Amino acid sequence: PSTVADARDLLIASVLCKDPVVYIDDRWLYEQEADLAPIIEINLKDEKPVISIEGSDITIVASGHSSYLARKAAEKLKSKNIFSEVIDVRVLNPLYIKDIVLSVKKTRRVLVVDPGWVSSGFSGELIAKVVENLDVDCLLAPPVRVALPDAPAPTPNFLEKEYYTSTDNVIGAVLDIIKKEKNKH
């Protein structure tokens, strides 16, 4: 989950689900607060990605805390006249990619912000599934991912800033994608 409502509702849905479920919440989100609507029972098998912010210049796909970072980055990028479409995946399996593919067809650029490591993670799988469903010439720039480096998490506080993904990392990746694409022309 990346929102207070999803933290509550996806947890309840995971407990009620008859299938095995791994529910992962992120400690970086514990300080969020929100007034919540009454609980609506949801079925995890039917949960699809949500477009958190609509945009036209780039599709940013993320899950968990990375979705929170993507939303913050998208808000900051508006001041540079870059309008990001942010998609919060929410449930990794089953992974519904139809709306993600439609968004990438619209923006023609994609950045995946992965809460895990670069290798063998969510971002690689998501990019593969999206590219498999696009025409070869659809993208204006190659897909990019922002993820943790392939290294153990550091224990000293001063190394955490270098290791963990930040809003600035997301903004930098978006700016690089757009700059490289513009330099081609």
Secondary structure as GFF3:
##gff-version 3
##sequence-region A 1 185
A	DSSP	alpha_helix	4	16	.	.	.	ID=ss1
A	DSSP	three_ten_helix	27	29	.	.	.	ID=ss2
A	DSSP	three_ten_helix	44	46	.	.	.	ID=ss3
A	DSSP	beta_strand	50	53	.	.	.	ID=ss4
A	DSSP	beta_strand	58	62	.	.	.	ID=ss5
A	DSSP	alpha_helix	65	77	.	.	.	ID=ss6
A	DSSP	three_ten_helix	78	80	.	.	.	ID=ss7
A	DSSP	beta_strand	84	88	.	.	.	ID=ss8
A	DSSP	alpha_helix	98	107	.	.	.	ID=ss9
A	DSSP	beta_strand	110	117	.	.	.	ID=ss10
A	DSSP	alpha_helix	122	132	.	.	.	ID=ss11
A	DSSP	beta_strand	144	148	.	.	.	ID=ss12
A	DSSP	alpha_helix	157	163	.	.	.	ID=ss13
A	DSSP	alpha_helix	167	184	.	.	.	ID=ss14
###
